[in-house]
């Protein structure tokens, strides 16, 4: 199955047979995993997308109409990774929908420290996607599948395409990057911290260095895979890869899924 691209006319979604992938900046993007017509935290994904799209002059009524059409278009069978976008065009911002098959689930990742931070809009998902993919590719020679961005002070900020949660030795708390740090407000992190609160597990906002990672667990969070355990850090600390803990929390995350409207 291949990706299909649609553009919103204001009244309908029209299929785009071909477009230059490098033409036009992606101003906003939002994606989530769909399995057999069900998804986790869809309302949160919608809110994050619409809050960013409104900043580019799109009104709520237009966004509501677009969203409703996208929901009606997403297949109810199979595994999908749909993406909604605001694209820059000569005529102004344009709403687009990409119907994409989802890749296989992954439960593990190898992480590596990125050499630089290419982000220009750290609070908005979209404009930096190409630069972040290039960043991920830049660490692939180490065997890593995800690049970690660090602050100038040497603390973890986020992954190129993910959010990072640390589980210190003992596993009694979840340590997240402080929300004051400029980074994408993660939907998956929000769901996981909600689960932690309900279970009485402490959620601590703290800056974490490489030394702090030694002997700790790292979760690599995304809407595509949920929780992946970092099972390697080339040139970095020795990590604890507790797959049983990951599987338990992954199941709880996926249990929050709801049918598409």
N, C-alpha and C positions, 0 to 999 in steps of 0.2 A: 504494500500500500504506500502511496506517495502523499506528500503534502498538497492540500488544496487551499488556495488563497481566495478570499472574498473581500469585496469592498462595499461599504455601506453608503447607499445613495441618499439616505434620509427616509426612505420608505421600505427598501428591500436590500438584501444581500445579493450582490452580483458576482459571479465567478470571474476571476481574472485569469485568463489563459496563460499569460506570460508577463513578467515584469523583470526589470534589471534588479537583481538582489542588492546591488550597491547603490541604487538610486533612492534618494530621500532618507532623511534621518528618522530613526524610530524615537519618538518623543516619550512614549510610555508603552510599556508591555506588561502583560500579566498572563500567567499560565498556571495550570493545575492538572492533576491527574484524574482521569475518569475511567472507572472500571465498571462495565455493565450498567452504565447510566447513573453511577453514584460517585460522589466526590466529597472530600474533606474540606470543611470551612469555606464553602463556596461564597457565602455572604461576606466573609472577610476579604476574600480575593476581589469581590465586586467593589467593596468599599475602597480598598487600596487603589484599584484601577480608576474608579470614578473620581476620587479625591485628587489624583494626579492629572486626569484628563481635563477636569474643570479649570485647572490653572492655565490650560491652553485655549480657553475660550469656548469650550463645548458646554452646552447647557444640560441640565438634568433630564429634561424631556427627551432630548436626542440620545443621551446615553442610555436611558431606560428603554427606548425603542430598539436601539442597537443590541443591548443585552438580551432582551426578550427574543429577538430573532436568532441570536447566537445560541441561546439555550434550546430553541426549537430545532436548530440545525445539527447540534452535536449528536452523533450516533448513540443509541442506547444499548448497543451490543459491542463487545470488544474492548480493547485497551486503547485509550486516547490521551493525548497531551495537548489540548487546544490552547491557542494563544490569541488574546485580543490585543490590539495595538492602536495607538494614535501615531500616524505617520505624517511627516512634514511633506507637503506638496505645494506647488506654485499657487494653487487656489486656496491654501490654508490647511489646517489640520484635517486629516481624513481617518475615519475609523475602519479598521481592517480585522478580519478574523482568519486565522490559520488553523485548518483542520489537519492535525498531525497524529499519526499512530504513535503510541507510547512505546519506548524501548522496554526491554525486560527489566524487572525489578533488580536492584542491586542492594546488597546488605553491607558491603564493605567498601572502603576507599583508602587510597594511599595519598597522604598529604605532603606538601613541600612548601617551604617558605618562598614567597614571590620576591623578586629582586626590587620591585617598585610598586607603587600604587597608581594605576592609570585612571582612576575614577574622577570624573568631572561633575557628576550629579549623584553623590553617594546616597541621597535620600529617595531617589526616584529610579525605579527599574525601567530600563529602556535605552537611554542614550549611550550607556557604557557597555552594552552587551557584547559588541564586537571586540572592544578592547579587552574585556574580561575573558573572552574565549581565547584571544591571543595570549593572555597571561597564563591561562591554564595550559595551553600548548607549550609555553616556554619552560614549564617544569616537567614536561612529559619525558624528557631524556633521563630523568632520575628514576623513572618508574611510577611517578606520582600521577594520580588521576584528578587531583584538585590542588589549586594554588591557594595558599593562605596569605592574606594581606595583613601586614603589621603596621602599627602606628609608628611615627618617628621615635617614640619612647620605647619601642620594642615590645608592644603588647598586641595580642591578637585582635583584629577588627572583624573580619569575616572571610569566608571563602569567595573565590571568584564567582561561583554560582551557588553559594550555600551560606548557611549560618552555622556558627560553631558553638557548641555547648561542651563545657568541661565537666567531667565527673571526677572529683578528687579521690584519692585513695580512701577506701572505706565505703564509698558510694552512697553517702547519707545526704548529699545535696546536689543540686544542679547549679553550675556556675555559668552565668551568661555574661556576655559583653555588656557593659553598662549602656542603657538606652540613650544616654547623653552622647555616646560616641556616634559620629556620623556614619550611618550604615542603613541598608534597606530594612524597614520594619517588617520582620519576618512573620508571615502567617503561620508557618509550621512551628516556629518557636513559641508563638502565642498559644497554639493548641497544646503543645507539650507542657508549657508552664501552667496552663489551666489544669491539666491532668495532675501535675505535681501538687498543685494547691489542694485539689480534691483528695489526694492521697496523703496529705500531710508531709510531703517532701519539701524541704527548704529550697527556695530559689534565691540565689545570691548574685547580685550584680557586682562583678569584680574584674579588674584588669588582670590579665594573665600573660606571663612571659613564657619563653621556652622552658626556663627552669621550673616554672610552675607545672608544666605539662609532664615532667618526668614522673613516670609511674601512674599517671592519671589516665582516664579514658577521655577520648574526644568523640563527640557525635557530630556528624556532618549532616545538617538538616536541609531538606528541600521539599517542595511540593511534588516533585517527580518521584522521589524514592522514599520520602518520609525520613527515617533515621538510617544512616549508614555509620558503621563503626570505623574509625580510623585505625587500621591495623598495621600501619607503617608510616615512618616519617624519615625519609632518607636524609642523612646528615643532621638529624634532629634527635629529640629525646626518645627514650624507650616508653612506649605507650601500653596501657592496659586495654586489651580488646575483649571485653566481656560480652560475648554474643548472646548469652542467655538473658542478660539484662536488656540488651537491645531488642531482642525478639519480644520480650514482655511489653516494653513500651511501644514498640512498633504496632503490636496488636491493639493496644489501647488507643493509639493514634488513629488507626484505621477503623476502629469501632465507632468513631465519631462521624463517619461518612453519612451522607444523606442523599436521597434520590434527587436528580436534577429536576427543576420545576417544569 
